[in-house]
Amino acid sequence: MRFDEAYSGKVFIMSRATEQEADAVIYGMPMDWTVSFRPGSRFGPSRIREASIGLEEYSPYLNRHLEEVRYHDAGDLLLPFGNAARSLEIIEGYMDDLMKQGKFPLGLGGEHLVTWPVIQSVYKSYPDLAVIHIDAHADLREEYEGEVLSHSTPIRKTCGLIGAENVYSFGIRSGMREEFEYAEQSGMHMFKFDVQAPLEKVLPELSGRPVYVTIDIDVLDPAYAPGTGTAEAGGISSKELLASIHAMAESDMNIVGADLVEVSPAYDTSEKTQIAASKFVREMLLGFVK
């Protein structure tokens, strides 16, 4: 079975009944096999869904209602515990199916390594792909303690696949010296500390291009999102991330998929991390799915 039946009763608010009638598909990637600090993000997708129950279906930011977007929540992929390589194969295979069907994929993580097979799949359909990466961490390592499959490596892998000049990272405030040197020397576009202002400057040059958007919840300051595996002080506010999502939604880019990763509910008893994440997902649905 592809999906975990344990999650069959938990869907994002106003999900359509079947995948066939949907333009977009929400799917969970409950994997945290390679995290370097605090595990638990495999529980993120289900808790984001639960938090969505408290959302209004209408967005006053975008003046759109969820009933205007046809989407289906497919649940969580069934991934073999501890087997990162096989898990990534399953994710890529599922994504290949979605892309063949012409669905807009909106993934819920899970650790950030899950983005790597998704980008591999999307790139098959869009060889001129650009990636917008919003995160506290550079994720530009080639390996972590000898392991090439690590949540600290997906953006370095992405640079190697699509070309570093097609990768745009925002909000970065943590990483090895070598990662920042690689960003400077490789031709990728890294914007440290801030998101909204540099993003708005860059959007015109991405006009008309297919773009995949990946958001790590730890780009937020821990005051706004303590429920994540590797929290980093000095982050942006929920308001700035919302504004950044809206700027992308209102741009002329062709956004072809997105994900939101690294929500670890166990570290936030207030649930504000998953509450914020569910709102970001709502705004991405309403803004990115045309």
ABEGO torsion letter per residue (X at the ends): XABBAAAAABBBBGBBABAAABABBBBBBBBAAABABBBGAAAAAAAAAAAAAABBABBAAAGBBAAABBBBBAEBBBBBBGBAAAAAAAAAAAAAAAAAAGBBBBBBOEBAAAAAAAAAAAAAABAABBBBBBBABAGABABBGGBABBAAAAAAAAAAAAEAAABBBBGBABEBAAAAAAAAAAGBBBBBGBAAAAAAAAAAAABGBBBBBBBBAAABBAAABABBABBBBGBBBAAAAAAAAAAAAABABBBAEBBBBGBBAAABAAGAAAAAAAAAAAAAAAAABX
